[in-house]
Amino acid sequence: QVQLVESGGGLVQPGGSLRLSCAASGSIFSINAMGWYRQAPGKERELLASITSGGSTNYADSVKGRFTISRDNAKNTVYLQMNSLKPEDTAVYYCNAAVYGSSWSRSYWGQGTQVTVSS
């Protein structure tokens, strides 16, 4: 059994910063790509940023230059540093990980953490 537990969401004023964390635990042999998504009310879930086990990153245009994804492979943890936050960044943020066991692989999701950007 594998769990992804997110933390770090909350209420922040426009222009502020937050750092999200997502820690994976359980029967993990290795983790390939990890990513952060968000879903605002009435909208589809969108991919914001992804990072491979080797550290290669990709970003959506909407967050490029403001958000930074990183990971600590020893801790099976992925982070999302969010700067210059805007009201339109308000959403539930989810992490995702491509997890490999000894003889299987599967994509896992975190439970989601609310980020609200408002004055």
N, C-alpha and C positions, 0 to 999 in steps of 0.2 A: 504494500500500500504506500502511495506517495501523496504527500500533501504540500501545497504551496500556500504559505501564509504571508499576507501582505500587511504592511503597516506604513504609517507616515502621512495619511490623508488628513484633511481638516479644512478649516476656513481660513482664507488668507485674503488680504486686500490686493486689489490690482497693482501690478508691479512687484509683488512679493515673490517669495521663493518657498518651495517645499521639496523635500526629498522623500521619495517612496522607496521602500525596501520590499523584497519578496524572497523569502527563504524556502527552499525545497528540502524536504526531509522524507526518510523512508528507505525503501529498498532500491537505492539508486546505484547503478554501476557507473553511469556517466550522463552528462547533460549536454546536448548539442546546442541548438539555438535557443535563446531566451528572448522574450519580447514583452513590450508593454502595449496595451490597447486601452481604448476608452470608449464609453458609450454614454451619450447624452440622451435625455428624455426625447423620445420620438425619433431618434436617429439610429442608424446601424452602428455596430461596433467597428471601430477603425483602428488599424495598426499605426502606432506612433513611432516606435523605434524597435530595432532588433539588434542582437549581438551574438556572434558565434562563439564557440568555445575558445577560438584563437584570438578573439577580441575585435574582429571586423564588425563595423556598425553600419546601420542604415537608418535614415530618418524620413518621416513624412514631411512634406514641404511646410505644413502648418506649424511644425514645432522645431524645424531646423534652425540652429543658432540660438535657441532658447532652452531646449531640453538636452540633457546628456545622459546616455545610458552607459552603465558600466557593470562589471560583475566580478565577484570573488569566487573563483572556481573551488578553492579549498573549503569555502563555506556554502557552496551551492546557492549563492545569493546573487540576485540582480538588483540594481538600483536605477532610479530615475531621478536625476536632479532637474528640477523645473524652476527656471528663472523667468523674470519678466512676465509673470502670469497675467492672463487677461480673463475677463468675465466669460468669454466663449470657451475657455479651458475647463469650465465647470462640467463635471461628468463623474461617472463611476469609472475608476481605473482598475484594469485587470492585468495581471502578469500571466505569461504563458511559458511553458518549458517543454522542449522535446526531450523526454527522459528515456534512457536506455537501461534495461535490466540485463541480467545475464543472458537471456534468450528472447527478449521482447523489447518493443519500443512503443511509446504512446505519448500523446500530447496531453498535458495537464494544465488546468486553469486555477488561478487563485480565486478567492471568494469575492474579491472586489473591495476597493476602498474609495470612499466619497471624497472628492476634491471640489470645494466651492470657492470661487473667486468673486468676492463681492465687497463693496465698501459699506 
